[in-house]
């Protein structure tokens, strides 16, 4: 987002079947977590609505959210063609502390 001026620590992750033995690649195993999640269908500009719904649920149920959150882009723009943004599919996962 060109208008975003926030500085953030982010990592790009992709699921793999086995560890990649290459010094230019860092492989990590994400731990299993208890989480609330939702699937957002639509333009990335409306992802905030999915986050809003998740945080509403978290607040109502008094859950303690852990970081990092996770986003899985199941369907999005291709390398050449943008596709239909209304059909993008993103899974959002918010880990929470198990009490």
FIGU-434338 format. One line per field, with one value per atom (N, C-alpha, C): atom name; residue number from 1; z, x, y. Coordinates in pm, 1 decimal, always signed. Each point is the difference from the previous one (the first is absolute). Last residue first. Layout:
# residues N
site CA,...;
pos NUM,...;
zz Z,...;
xx X,...;
yy Y,...;
This chain:
# residues 99
site N,CA,C,N,CA,C,N,CA,C,N,CA,C,N,CA,C,N,CA,C,N,CA,C,N,CA,C,N,CA,C,N,CA,C,N,CA,C,N,CA,C,N,CA,C,N,CA,C,N,CA,C,N,CA,C,N,CA,C,N,CA,C,N,CA,C,N,CA,C,N,CA,C,N,CA,C,N,CA,C,N,CA,C,N,CA,C,N,CA,C,N,CA,C,N,CA,C,N,CA,C,N,CA,C,N,CA,C,N,CA,C,N,CA,C,N,CA,C,N,CA,C,N,CA,C,N,CA,C,N,CA,C,N,CA,C,N,CA,C,N,CA,C,N,CA,C,N,CA,C,N,CA,C,N,CA,C,N,CA,C,N,CA,C,N,CA,C,N,CA,C,N,CA,C,N,CA,C,N,CA,C,N,CA,C,N,CA,C,N,CA,C,N,CA,C,N,CA,C,N,CA,C,N,CA,C,N,CA,C,N,CA,C,N,CA,C,N,CA,C,N,CA,C,N,CA,C,N,CA,C,N,CA,C,N,CA,C,N,CA,C,N,CA,C,N,CA,C,N,CA,C,N,CA,C,N,CA,C,N,CA,C,N,CA,C,N,CA,C,N,CA,C,N,CA,C,N,CA,C,N,CA,C,N,CA,C,N,CA,C,N,CA,C,N,CA,C,N,CA,C,N,CA,C,N,CA,C,N,CA,C,N,CA,C,N,CA,C,N,CA,C,N,CA,C,N,CA,C,N,CA,C,N,CA,C,N,CA,C,N,CA,C,N,CA,C;
pos 99,99,99,98,98,98,97,97,97,96,96,96,95,95,95,94,94,94,93,93,93,92,92,92,91,91,91,90,90,90,89,89,89,88,88,88,87,87,87,86,86,86,85,85,85,84,84,84,83,83,83,82,82,82,81,81,81,80,80,80,79,79,79,78,78,78,77,77,77,76,76,76,75,75,75,74,74,74,73,73,73,72,72,72,71,71,71,70,70,70,69,69,69,68,68,68,67,67,67,66,66,66,65,65,65,64,64,64,63,63,63,62,62,62,61,61,61,60,60,60,59,59,59,58,58,58,57,57,57,56,56,56,55,55,55,54,54,54,53,53,53,52,52,52,51,51,51,50,50,50,49,49,49,48,48,48,47,47,47,46,46,46,45,45,45,44,44,44,43,43,43,42,42,42,41,41,41,40,40,40,39,39,39,38,38,38,37,37,37,36,36,36,35,35,35,34,34,34,33,33,33,32,32,32,31,31,31,30,30,30,29,29,29,28,28,28,27,27,27,26,26,26,25,25,25,24,24,24,23,23,23,22,22,22,21,21,21,20,20,20,19,19,19,18,18,18,17,17,17,16,16,16,15,15,15,14,14,14,13,13,13,12,12,12,11,11,11,10,10,10,9,9,9,8,8,8,7,7,7,6,6,6,5,5,5,4,4,4,3,3,3,2,2,2,1,1,1;
zz +2822.8,+146.2,+69.3,-484.5,+56.9,+151.4,-393.6,+114.2,+55.0,-527.0,+131.4,+108.9,-579.1,+113.7,+130.3,-506.0,+118.5,+112.9,-578.3,+123.2,+111.2,-534.8,+105.0,+130.3,-573.0,+131.7,+102.6,-523.2,+99.7,+131.7,-568.8,+123.5,+93.6,-469.9,+77.0,+129.2,-345.6,+21.1,+71.3,-134.3,+78.4,+30.2,-286.2,+143.2,+88.3,-482.6,+53.0,+150.8,-350.4,+39.9,+50.8,-179.3,+131.8,+47.0,-341.8,+0.2,+142.0,-56.0,-121.9,+2.1,+364.1,-32.0,-121.5,+293.3,-59.3,-31.8,+401.9,-133.5,-48.9,+351.9,-13.3,-140.5,+392.9,-139.0,-8.6,+395.1,-71.1,-147.3,+418.6,-123.2,-88.0,+547.6,-109.4,-121.6,+501.0,-115.2,-106.1,+572.5,-124.1,-106.7,+497.3,-70.7,-130.2,+421.8,-110.6,-49.3,+456.8,-132.3,-39.5,+334.6,-9.6,-138.6,+339.8,-131.1,+8.5,+351.2,-3.9,-128.5,+137.2,-34.6,-5.7,+98.3,+89.8,-22.3,-241.2,+71.4,+90.3,-262.1,+63.8,+87.0,-265.0,+111.5,+74.9,-392.2,+103.4,+122.4,-382.1,+62.3,+117.2,-259.0,+74.1,+74.6,-292.1,+126.3,+82.0,-428.4,+87.2,+135.2,-332.8,+50.0,+94.6,-216.7,+92.1,+62.3,-343.5,+125.6,+105.0,-426.8,+58.6,+133.6,-248.3,+49.3,+64.8,-221.4,+133.1,+58.6,-450.2,+101.7,+140.8,-449.9,+99.9,+104.4,-374.6,+63.3,+106.9,-291.1,+116.1,+74.2,-281.4,-22.1,+127.2,-3.6,-52.9,-9.6,+337.5,-145.9,-47.7,+469.5,-65.0,-150.5,+474.7,-140.5,-62.5,+531.4,-92.5,-141.1,+563.2,-139.0,-79.2,+519.8,-66.2,-143.6,+348.4,-74.0,-40.8,+260.4,+6.3,-66.4,-145.4,+89.1,+6.6,-171.7,+2.7,+102.2,-231.0,+100.0,-17.1,-388.8,+82.1,+98.5,-246.9,+26.6,+90.1,-377.7,+138.2,+8.6,-348.4,+23.6,+148.9,-390.6,+141.9,+18.7,-425.8,+43.4,+148.0,-261.2,-28.6,+45.2,+31.0,+95.6,-24.4,-91.6,-77.3,+96.0,+0.7,+39.0,-89.6,+176.8,-115.2,+48.1,+208.2,+19.1,-124.2,-66.4,+73.8,+2.6,-166.3,+46.1,+80.6,-29.2,-76.9,+58.6,+2.4,+49.9,-93.1,+82.8,-87.8,+56.0,+148.4,+26.4,-102.8,+136.7,-99.5,+25.0,+353.8,-65.4,-98.9,+304.5,-67.6,-60.7,+329.6,-18.0,-57.4,-48.8,+62.2,-28.0,-37.2,-8.7,+76.0,-257.7,+119.6,-25.8,-308.5,+49.3,+126.9,-464.1,+132.6,+40.7,-432.9,+100.4,+140.7,-386.7,-14.4,+106.8,+11.8,+0.0,+0.0;
xx -612.3,-5.5,-28.1,+232.2,-87.0,+4.4,+87.5,+55.6,-101.9,+5.5,-33.3,+55.7,+35.4,+26.7,-42.0,-180.7,+46.9,+23.5,-66.6,+10.1,+57.6,-240.8,+65.4,-6.9,-42.8,-30.3,+81.0,-189.2,+106.0,-47.9,-121.6,-33.1,+120.4,-236.8,+118.2,-45.2,-288.8,+6.5,+127.9,-105.8,-116.3,-0.5,+333.0,+22.3,-117.8,+160.5,-114.1,+17.7,+424.9,-115.3,-111.2,+470.2,-49.3,-114.4,+410.6,-133.9,-48.6,+442.7,-19.8,-133.5,+137.0,+123.6,-17.4,-436.2,+104.4,+122.4,-380.1,+44.8,+110.1,-293.3,+28.4,+45.5,-154.0,-23.8,+18.7,+122.8,-39.0,-26.6,+280.4,-61.6,-30.4,+69.5,+26.1,-76.4,+190.6,-89.5,+44.0,+66.8,+38.9,-105.3,+223.1,-118.9,+49.3,+333.8,-53.1,-132.8,+11.7,+51.0,+100.6,-468.2,+145.7,+44.0,-461.5,+58.8,+152.1,-413.6,+125.7,+74.7,-554.6,+118.1,+122.4,-513.3,+111.1,+122.9,-439.3,+36.8,+122.6,-165.5,-120.5,+34.4,+345.0,-38.0,-121.1,+142.9,+103.6,-38.8,-272.3,-15.4,+97.5,+47.6,-127.0,-22.0,+359.8,+28.3,-126.8,-46.6,+80.4,+26.1,-221.9,-85.7,+76.9,+244.3,-95.5,-90.3,+293.9,+70.9,-93.3,-173.6,+21.3,+73.2,-57.6,-130.7,+11.3,+374.5,-22.1,-133.7,+132.8,+48.0,-25.9,-87.6,-104.7,+41.8,+276.4,-37.1,-107.7,+151.8,+86.0,-35.0,-376.7,+113.0,+81.9,-303.2,-14.8,+132.6,-176.8,-12.3,-21.9,+199.3,-48.7,-3.2,-1.7,+38.7,-66.7,+169.0,-109.2,+55.8,+128.5,+32.1,-127.3,+269.1,-126.4,+36.9,+291.0,-21.4,-144.9,+435.0,-144.1,-25.0,+434.5,-57.0,-151.4,+518.7,-146.1,-52.0,+468.4,-61.5,-152.5,+378.5,-92.6,-68.3,+486.2,-120.0,-88.3,+395.1,-47.5,-122.9,+449.9,-119.0,-33.2,+287.9,-15.7,-129.5,+372.0,-138.3,-0.6,+399.3,-71.7,-146.6,+315.1,+35.4,-73.2,-174.4,+63.9,+25.8,-286.5,+141.0,+72.0,-530.1,+82.8,+143.4,-426.3,+91.6,+86.7,-482.1,+121.1,+91.6,-444.9,-7.5,+122.9,-221.8,+85.7,-10.9,-251.5,+7.5,+86.6,+78.0,-74.9,+11.1,+80.4,+11.2,-81.4,+232.0,-77.0,+22.9,+31.4,+66.9,-95.7,+82.4,-83.9,+86.5,-25.0,+86.1,-86.8,-74.0,-38.7,+104.3,-161.6,+113.9,-36.6,-318.7,+31.2,+120.2,-248.2,+127.0,+44.6,-351.3,+34.2,+137.8,-212.9,-33.7,+38.9,+56.4,+86.4,-25.4,-60.1,-85.1,+90.0;
yy -2043.5,+18.0,-129.9,+184.5,-103.2,+11.3,+384.8,-71.3,-97.5,+144.7,+54.7,-90.1,+140.5,-89.9,+67.4,+81.7,+72.9,-100.7,+13.3,-78.9,+87.4,+5.2,+78.0,-79.4,-72.3,-55.8,+78.5,+109.3,+14.5,-58.8,+58.5,-71.8,+5.6,+267.7,-36.0,-68.0,+196.6,-144.5,-43.9,+454.3,-40.4,-149.0,+207.9,+22.3,-40.8,-193.8,+73.8,+17.3,-40.9,-79.3,+89.9,+93.2,+37.8,-88.8,-143.7,+59.0,+22.2,-161.2,+78.6,+72.9,-275.2,+71.7,+90.5,-98.3,-81.5,+82.9,+79.7,+38.3,-93.8,-230.8,+141.9,+31.1,-404.9,+38.0,+150.6,-212.1,-120.6,+26.3,+215.4,+49.3,-120.3,+83.7,-92.4,+50.2,+206.2,+13.9,-99.4,+102.9,-67.1,+25.0,+226.4,-47.2,-62.9,+0.0,+78.7,-55.8,+69.5,+32.1,-107.7,+6.8,-9.2,+42.8,+86.5,-26.6,+1.7,-102.4,+74.2,-38.0,+5.6,-78.3,+90.8,+55.7,+34.9,-88.4,+33.5,-122.8,+18.5,+363.5,-54.2,-120.9,+190.3,+86.8,-53.7,-225.8,-9.6,+81.5,+39.0,-131.8,-16.2,+383.7,+7.4,-131.6,+19.5,+68.1,+22.5,-198.6,-85.7,+66.4,+252.9,-107.9,-92.0,+337.4,+62.0,-107.1,-127.5,+22.8,+59.6,-49.1,-132.7,+13.2,+389.1,-45.6,-138.0,+198.8,+57.4,-44.2,-101.5,-94.3,+51.7,+206.9,-23.8,-103.5,+132.6,+126.7,-17.8,-354.4,+20.5,+129.1,-268.5,+88.3,+17.2,-435.6,+134.7,+72.6,-390.2,-6.5,+142.2,-260.7,+121.2,-23.1,-310.5,+4.6,+121.2,-129.9,+25.3,-3.1,-141.9,+29.8,+25.2,-80.8,+30.5,+34.7,-331.0,+124.0,+16.2,-299.6,+19.9,+134.0,-284.1,+100.4,-15.9,-235.7,-10.5,+99.8,+113.9,-87.7,-5.3,+70.9,+78.2,-94.0,-27.3,-77.5,+84.4,+143.3,-0.4,-87.5,+150.1,-81.9,-0.1,+308.7,-29.9,-78.4,+99.3,-18.4,-36.6,+52.6,+124.2,-5.2,-373.1,+104.9,+131.5,-508.3,+106.5,+115.3,-457.4,+8.0,+100.1,-89.0,+34.9,+19.4,-311.1,+111.6,+19.5,-219.2,-33.7,+121.9,+39.9,-138.8,-42.0,+510.8,-90.7,-140.2,+536.9,-137.6,-84.6,+529.0,-88.9,-141.2,+563.0,-143.6,-77.1,+514.5,-73.1,-147.6,+428.9,-110.3,-63.1,+499.5,-98.8,-108.8,+469.0,-116.2,-110.4,+554.6,-125.9,-107.0,+565.7,-89.9,-126.9,+391.1,-76.8,-90.9,+289.9,+51.7,-73.4,-41.5,-50.7,+50.4,+67.5,+100.9,-42.8,-286.6,+116.6,+105.5,-540.5,+116.7,+123.4;
